């Protein structure tokens, strides 16, 4: 038995929810007031022009544009039915 739960990422909607959830997690757990201040997050690497190992263009393409990526995170969008993906 594995010590953690997992859900297969097999739909684009779930991937977007998961990316947002991971980036906003420091706020959820009271570690930061602003998710972009979390130095361990890939969020800033995604919106930066600095060299990175993150597949920035691929991630941004799921959101449409960098501006849409930023807006999605700022608005903390949740799609109806996304609660089925929460393990907490």
C-alpha positions in Angstrom: 0.0 0.0 0.0 1.3 3.4 -0.9 1.6 6.1 1.8 -0.1 8.7 -0.4 -3.2 9.1 -2.6 -3.0 9.8 -6.3 -5.3 10.5 -9.2 -4.3 10.0 -12.8 -4.0 13.3 -14.7 -5.9 12.3 -17.8 -7.9 15.4 -18.6 -6.6 18.9 -19.4 -9.1 20.5 -17.0 -7.6 18.5 -14.2 -4.1 19.5 -15.2 -5.1 23.2 -15.0 -6.7 22.7 -11.6 -3.6 20.9 -10.4 -1.2 23.6 -11.6 -3.3 26.3 -9.9 -3.6 24.2 -6.7 0.2 23.6 -6.5 1.0 27.2 -7.1 -1.5 28.5 -4.5 -0.7 25.8 -1.9 1.6 28.2 0.2 -1.4 30.4 0.7 -3.7 27.5 1.6 -1.2 26.4 4.3 -0.6 29.9 5.6 3.1 30.0 4.5 2.7 33.1 2.4 0.1 35.8 1.7 1.0 35.8 -2.0 1.7 32.6 -3.9 4.3 34.4 -6.2 6.4 35.1 -3.1 7.0 31.4 -2.5 10.6 30.8 -3.7 10.1 27.1 -4.2 7.3 27.6 -6.7 7.6 27.1 -10.4 5.1 30.0 -10.9 7.7 32.7 -11.3 9.8 30.5 -13.6 6.6 30.1 -15.8 6.1 33.9 -16.1 9.8 34.9 -16.3 12.0 35.2 -19.3 15.0 33.8 -17.4 16.4 30.5 -18.4 14.7 27.5 -16.7 14.3 23.8 -17.0 10.6 24.2 -16.7 8.8 23.6 -20.0 7.4 27.1 -19.8 5.9 27.3 -23.3 4.1 24.0 -22.9 2.6 25.0 -19.6 1.6 28.5 -20.8 0.0 27.0 -23.9 -2.6 25.2 -21.8 -3.8 28.6 -20.6 -3.6 30.4 -23.9 -1.1 33.1 -23.1 1.1 34.3 -20.3 -1.5 36.9 -19.4 -4.2 34.2 -19.2 -1.9 32.1 -17.0 -1.4 35.0 -14.6 -5.1 35.9 -14.6 -6.2 32.3 -14.0 -4.0 32.2 -10.9 -5.0 35.6 -9.6 -8.7 34.8 -9.9 -8.2 31.4 -8.3 -10.6 29.9 -10.8 -12.3 26.6 -10.0 -14.3 24.7 -12.6 -17.6 23.1 -11.5 -16.9 19.5 -10.6 -13.3 20.1 -9.6 -13.9 19.1 -6.0 -13.8 15.4 -7.1 -10.1 15.8 -7.6 -9.4 17.0 -4.1 -7.8 14.4 -1.8 -7.8 16.6 1.4 
